[in-house]
Amino acid sequence: MIGLISATAAGAAARDRLAAAWPDRTRVYGGPVADAVRAAFAECDRLVCFLATGAVVRLVAPLLHGKTDDPGVVCVDEAGRYAVSLLGGHGGGANELAREVGEVLGAEPVVTTATDAVGLPGLDTLGLPVEGDVAAVSRALLDGEAVALRAEVTWPLPPLPVAAEGAFTVRVTDRSVEPADGEAVLRPPTLVVGVGASKGAPVEEVLALVESALREAGLSAASVAELATVDAKAGEPGLVEAARRLGVPLVTHPAQALARVAVPNPSDAPLAAVGTPSVAEAAALVGGGELLVPKRKSAGSPAMATCAVVRRPG
């Protein structure tokens, strides 16, 4: 949701134009401006303040928590000439919001983020989880210093000015590794976790199995793209909730399609139950890829879940 705050009649007129253009995306905050900013900052993903940038700086300063937590903030001047990305340009989406506001109001977007200014993709705008020394590596890219690309898995990236060697590194991996000094780690969604479950399998048992399989294989949960299973288990509560907690979709496949997938560990039990000799391995492999973790069972007695992990093609 985008919170809209204004203080003057001209600001309110521009605010109302934006609200009319985006009725399902915006919420107007009235009352004293300071109270409105506090409420919107706590409740919204992004804010558009029809106020001077200095005033907004003073109002939001006591509310700031951190780059990854704060909403994006855009300021529009009294005459509606400029839409200024003030806070959270990348992480908060303010840069893109400034451009969208500009299109609606006929204002010029003002974006001062260094990477945007020179047309360089920001490492935190690639749609991939990123961690490590992101600021230092981005600064090195901007300054033209040698930045090495270490791609441990194949995944498409936009053009970056990288070199074979350098004091800084962009590392692309689905491994569970700690970033080194001067290293930014990008984690592409390369992993598919196939899961099978008995009726009523507890979500805690499913999650414990998946997490232990990833941990013992040295793989990062941040690179899991989906949980995959058979159609018959599409509504299994433990699987649905496990996918929700992991923040990935639960993707299902027909038993007939899974039955055609060659797997190393077929079984009569799933064949009798759902019509395929493999659920976990077949669901993970149905789209192709490399089997990193063969089928394993959960620690329950009896075991109520199975999983397998595949690295899919980039």
C-alpha positions as CSV (number, residue, x, y, z in Angstrom):
1,M,0.0,0.0,0.0
2,I,1.2,3.5,-0.8
3,G,0.4,6.2,1.8
4,L,-0.4,9.7,0.6
5,I,0.2,12.7,2.8
6,S,-0.3,16.4,2.0
7,A,-0.3,19.7,3.9
8,T,-1.6,22.3,1.5
9,A,-4.5,22.7,-0.9
10,A,-2.2,22.4,-4.0
11,G,-0.7,19.3,-2.4
12,A,-4.1,17.8,-1.7
13,A,-5.2,18.4,-5.3
14,A,-2.1,16.4,-6.6
15,R,-2.6,13.8,-3.9
16,D,-6.2,13.3,-5.0
17,R,-5.2,12.9,-8.7
18,L,-2.8,10.2,-7.6
19,A,-5.4,8.5,-5.4
20,A,-7.9,8.5,-8.3
21,A,-5.3,7.0,-10.7
22,W,-4.4,4.2,-8.2
23,P,-7.5,3.6,-6.1
24,D,-6.5,0.0,-5.1
25,R,-2.8,0.9,-4.4
26,T,-3.1,4.1,-2.2
27,R,-4.5,5.3,1.1
28,V,-4.9,8.9,2.0
29,Y,-3.7,10.0,5.5
30,G,-5.3,13.1,6.9
31,G,-5.0,15.0,10.2
32,P,-1.8,16.6,11.5
33,V,1.0,16.0,9.1
34,A,3.4,14.6,11.7
35,D,0.8,12.1,12.8
36,A,-0.1,11.2,9.3
37,V,3.6,10.5,8.4
38,R,4.1,8.3,11.5
39,A,1.0,6.3,10.7
40,A,1.8,5.8,7.0
41,F,5.4,5.0,7.8
42,A,4.3,2.2,10.1
43,E,1.5,0.8,7.9
44,C,2.6,1.3,4.3
45,D,5.2,-0.2,2.0
46,R,5.8,3.2,0.3
47,L,4.9,6.8,0.9
48,V,4.3,9.8,-1.3
49,C,4.6,13.1,0.6
50,F,3.4,16.3,-1.0
51,L,5.8,18.2,1.1
52,A,9.2,19.8,1.0
53,T,12.0,17.3,1.2
54,G,13.5,19.1,4.2
55,A,10.2,18.8,6.1
56,V,9.9,15.1,5.2
57,V,13.5,14.5,6.3
58,R,12.8,15.9,9.8
59,L,9.5,14.0,10.1
60,V,10.9,10.5,9.1
61,A,14.3,10.8,10.8
62,P,13.1,9.5,14.2
63,L,11.2,6.7,12.5
64,L,14.1,5.1,10.6
65,H,15.1,1.5,11.4
66,G,17.3,0.4,8.5
67,K,17.7,0.1,4.8
68,T,16.0,-3.2,4.6
69,D,13.1,-2.3,6.9
70,D,12.0,1.3,6.0
71,P,9.4,2.0,3.3
72,G,10.4,3.9,0.2
73,V,9.6,7.7,0.4
74,V,8.9,10.0,-2.5
75,C,8.4,13.8,-2.2
76,V,6.4,15.9,-4.6
77,D,6.9,19.7,-4.5
78,E,4.2,22.2,-4.1
79,A,4.0,23.0,-7.9
80,G,4.1,19.3,-8.8
81,R,7.2,19.7,-11.0
82,Y,9.4,17.0,-9.3
83,A,8.9,13.6,-7.8
84,V,12.0,13.1,-5.6
85,S,13.1,9.6,-4.5
86,L,14.1,10.5,-1.0
87,L,14.4,7.2,0.9
88,G,14.7,3.6,0.0
89,G,15.5,4.1,-3.7
90,H,16.2,0.4,-4.3
91,G,15.1,-1.6,-1.3
92,G,12.0,0.4,-0.7
93,G,11.0,0.9,-4.3
94,A,11.2,4.7,-4.2
95,N,13.1,5.1,-7.5
96,E,10.5,3.2,-9.5
97,L,7.7,4.9,-7.5
98,A,9.1,8.3,-8.4
99,R,9.0,7.4,-12.1
100,E,5.4,6.2,-11.8
101,V,4.3,9.3,-9.9
102,G,6.0,11.4,-12.6
103,E,4.0,9.6,-15.3
104,V,0.7,10.3,-13.5
105,L,1.3,13.9,-12.5
106,G,3.5,15.0,-15.3
107,A,6.4,15.5,-12.8
108,E,10.1,14.9,-13.5
109,P,11.4,12.0,-11.4
110,V,14.5,12.8,-9.5
111,V,16.6,9.8,-8.8
112,T,20.1,10.3,-7.2
113,T,21.0,6.6,-6.5
114,A,24.5,6.3,-8.0
115,T,23.9,3.1,-10.0
116,D,20.8,4.5,-11.6
117,A,22.5,7.8,-12.4
118,V,25.1,6.0,-14.5
119,G,22.9,3.2,-15.9
120,L,24.5,0.4,-13.8
121,P,22.3,-2.3,-12.5
122,G,22.2,-2.2,-8.7
123,L,23.1,-5.5,-7.1
124,D,20.1,-5.1,-4.8
125,T,17.7,-4.6,-7.8
126,L,18.3,-7.9,-9.6
127,G,15.5,-9.7,-8.0
128,L,17.8,-12.1,-6.2
129,P,18.6,-12.3,-2.5
130,V,22.0,-10.5,-1.9
131,E,24.2,-10.3,1.1
132,G,27.7,-9.4,2.1
133,D,29.6,-6.3,1.3
134,V,27.1,-5.0,-1.2
135,A,27.8,-1.3,-0.7
136,A,31.6,-1.7,-1.1
137,V,31.2,-3.9,-4.2
138,S,28.7,-1.5,-5.7
139,R,31.1,1.4,-5.0
140,A,33.9,-0.5,-6.7
141,L,31.8,-1.1,-9.8
142,L,30.9,2.5,-9.9
143,D,34.6,3.6,-9.5
144,G,35.8,1.3,-12.2
145,E,37.8,-0.9,-9.9
146,A,38.4,-4.5,-10.8
147,V,35.5,-6.6,-9.6
148,A,35.7,-10.4,-10.3
149,L,32.6,-12.5,-11.1
150,R,32.6,-15.9,-9.5
151,A,29.7,-17.8,-10.9
152,E,29.3,-21.2,-9.2
153,V,26.0,-21.8,-10.8
154,T,24.6,-20.7,-14.1
155,W,22.1,-17.9,-13.9
156,P,21.4,-15.0,-16.3
157,L,22.5,-11.5,-15.0
158,P,22.4,-8.1,-16.7
159,P,25.7,-6.8,-18.1
160,L,28.1,-5.8,-15.3
161,P,31.6,-4.4,-15.7
162,V,33.4,-7.4,-14.1
163,A,36.9,-8.7,-14.6
164,A,38.6,-12.1,-14.3
165,E,40.3,-11.1,-11.1
166,G,39.9,-8.2,-8.6
167,A,40.0,-7.1,-5.0
168,F,36.2,-7.3,-4.9
169,T,33.9,-10.1,-6.0
170,V,30.4,-10.8,-7.1
171,R,29.7,-14.4,-6.2
172,V,26.7,-16.2,-7.6
173,T,26.0,-19.4,-5.7
174,D,23.3,-21.5,-4.1
175,R,25.7,-22.8,-1.5
176,S,25.4,-21.9,2.2
177,V,28.5,-19.8,2.4
178,E,29.5,-16.7,4.5
179,P,30.4,-13.8,2.3
180,A,34.1,-12.8,2.5
181,D,35.4,-9.3,2.9
182,G,34.8,-7.3,-0.3
183,E,32.3,-9.9,-1.6
184,A,28.7,-9.6,-2.5
185,V,26.8,-12.9,-2.7
186,L,23.9,-13.3,-5.1
187,R,21.6,-16.4,-4.5
188,P,19.7,-17.3,-7.6
189,P,16.6,-19.5,-7.3
190,T,18.2,-22.7,-8.6
191,L,16.9,-25.3,-6.1
192,V,13.7,-27.3,-6.4
193,V,12.8,-29.3,-3.3
194,G,10.6,-32.3,-4.1
195,V,8.4,-33.3,-1.1
196,G,6.1,-36.2,-0.4
197,A,3.9,-36.5,2.7
198,S,1.5,-38.8,4.4
199,K,-1.9,-37.5,5.2
200,G,-1.7,-35.2,8.1
201,A,2.1,-34.8,8.1
202,P,2.9,-32.0,10.6
203,V,4.4,-28.9,9.0
204,E,7.2,-29.0,11.7
205,E,8.2,-32.4,10.4
206,V,8.2,-31.3,6.8
207,L,10.2,-28.1,7.5
208,A,12.7,-30.0,9.7
209,L,13.3,-32.5,6.9
210,V,13.8,-29.8,4.3
211,E,16.0,-27.7,6.4
212,S,18.2,-30.6,7.5
213,A,18.5,-31.8,3.9
214,L,19.7,-28.3,2.7
215,R,22.0,-27.8,5.7
216,E,23.7,-31.2,5.4
217,A,24.2,-30.6,1.6
218,G,25.6,-27.2,2.2
219,L,22.8,-25.5,0.3
220,S,21.1,-22.2,1.0
221,A,17.4,-22.0,1.7
222,A,17.5,-18.5,0.0
223,S,18.0,-20.3,-3.3
224,V,15.0,-22.6,-3.0
225,A,12.6,-21.7,-5.9
226,E,9.7,-24.0,-5.0
227,L,8.4,-27.0,-3.2
228,A,7.2,-29.6,-5.7
229,T,4.9,-32.5,-5.1
230,V,2.1,-34.6,-6.7
231,D,-1.3,-33.2,-7.5
232,A,-3.0,-35.4,-5.0
233,K,-1.1,-33.5,-2.2
234,A,-1.9,-30.0,-3.5
235,G,-4.1,-29.3,-0.4
236,E,-2.0,-31.2,2.2
237,P,-1.9,-28.7,5.1
238,G,1.6,-29.5,6.2
239,L,3.0,-29.0,2.7
240,V,1.0,-25.8,2.1
241,E,2.1,-24.3,5.3
242,A,5.8,-25.4,4.8
243,A,5.8,-23.6,1.4
244,R,4.3,-20.5,3.0
245,R,6.9,-20.4,5.7
246,L,9.7,-20.8,3.3
247,G,8.2,-18.1,1.1
248,V,8.0,-20.2,-2.1
249,P,5.1,-21.7,-4.1
250,L,3.9,-25.2,-3.8
251,V,4.0,-26.6,-7.3
252,T,2.2,-29.8,-8.1
253,H,2.4,-32.3,-11.0
254,P,0.1,-35.1,-12.2
255,A,1.0,-38.5,-11.0
256,Q,1.2,-39.7,-14.6
257,A,3.9,-37.1,-15.4
258,L,5.9,-38.1,-12.3
259,A,5.6,-41.8,-13.1
260,R,7.5,-41.2,-16.3
261,V,10.5,-39.6,-14.5
262,A,13.5,-42.0,-14.0
263,V,14.5,-41.9,-10.4
264,P,17.2,-43.7,-8.3
265,N,14.9,-44.7,-5.5
266,P,11.4,-45.8,-6.6
267,S,9.0,-47.3,-4.1
268,D,5.8,-49.3,-4.1
269,A,4.2,-47.2,-1.3
270,P,3.6,-44.0,-3.3
271,L,2.6,-46.1,-6.3
272,A,-0.2,-47.6,-4.3
273,A,-1.1,-44.4,-2.6
274,V,-1.0,-41.7,-5.4
275,G,-0.2,-43.6,-8.6
276,T,3.5,-42.9,-9.1
277,P,6.6,-44.9,-7.8
278,S,8.2,-41.6,-6.7
279,V,7.0,-38.3,-5.4
280,A,9.9,-36.4,-3.9
281,E,12.6,-37.3,-6.4
282,A,10.3,-37.3,-9.4
283,A,8.7,-33.9,-8.5
284,A,12.1,-32.4,-8.0
285,L,13.4,-33.9,-11.3
286,V,10.4,-33.5,-13.6
287,G,11.7,-30.2,-15.0
288,G,15.3,-31.5,-15.4
289,G,18.4,-30.8,-13.4
290,E,21.0,-32.4,-11.2
291,L,19.9,-34.4,-8.2
292,L,21.9,-33.1,-5.3
293,V,20.0,-34.8,-2.4
294,P,18.4,-38.2,-3.1
295,K,15.2,-39.1,-1.4
296,R,15.4,-39.0,2.4
297,K,12.8,-39.5,5.1
298,S,11.9,-37.4,8.0
299,A,12.9,-38.3,11.5
300,G,9.3,-39.0,12.7
301,S,8.3,-42.5,13.8
302,P,6.8,-43.4,11.5
303,A,8.3,-41.0,9.0
304,M,5.6,-38.9,7.4
305,A,7.5,-37.0,4.9
306,T,10.2,-37.4,2.2
307,C,12.2,-34.9,0.3
308,A,14.8,-34.6,-2.5
309,V,16.7,-31.6,-3.8
310,V,17.6,-30.8,-7.4
311,R,19.6,-28.0,-8.9
312,R,17.6,-26.9,-12.0
313,P,19.1,-25.5,-15.2
314,G,19.8,-21.8,-15.1
